[in-house]
Amino acid sequence: MVSPFVRRQRLATVLRELREERGMMADELAKRIHYSRTKISRLEYAYGRPDVPSGRRPNYGQ
């Protein structure tokens, strides 16, 4: 069984890779999905627990 910590780390890595693959800076993504730059950083580096509303998930890194 994978721990919640490991799952958060994996999610963070995937989110960061999606953004980077699209050549998008974190500031640009933050503006696009109406989050702060700090929030993006916390999501991408697994600080705390992610609480991304489901309506914003498809837009991450697009």
N, C-alpha and C positions, 0 to 999 in steps of 0.2 A: 504494500500500500504506500502510495506517495504522500508525503506530508504536505500540509497546506503551505508551508514555507517553500518547498520545492516547486509546487504548482505556481505560486506567485512569481518565483524566479523565472520559470519557464514562460509564463504569460508576459512578464516584463521584457524578456528577450525577444519574443515574437513581436510585440508592439513596437519596440525600438527598431527591429529589422524591417518591419513593414514600412515605417516612416522613412528610414534611410534608403531602402530600395527605390523609393519614389523620388529620392533626391530632395526631400522636404526637410527644412529646418524646424526645430521644435517650436520656435516662435510663430512660424507660419501655420503650423498645425494648431497651435493654441488659439490663434485668431479664427481659424476656419471652423473649429468645433466649439468656440466660445468657452474655453477653459483658460486658466492662467498658465503661464510658462512653468510655474512651480508645480502645478498639478500634473502636467505632462511629465516632468522630470520624476516626480514621485511614482507615477505609473510605470515609467520605463526602467526605473531602478529598484522597483519592488519595495519602496518605503511604505509601510503600513498596508492596509487592505484595500484593494481596488474597489471602487464603487461607481463604475462607469454606467450611467443609465443606458438601458438597452437601445434606445433610439439613437444613440451616438456611436455605437460600436461599428456599424457598417462604414462610417465615414472616416474611421481612424486611418490616417496615412493615405487617403485618396485625394 
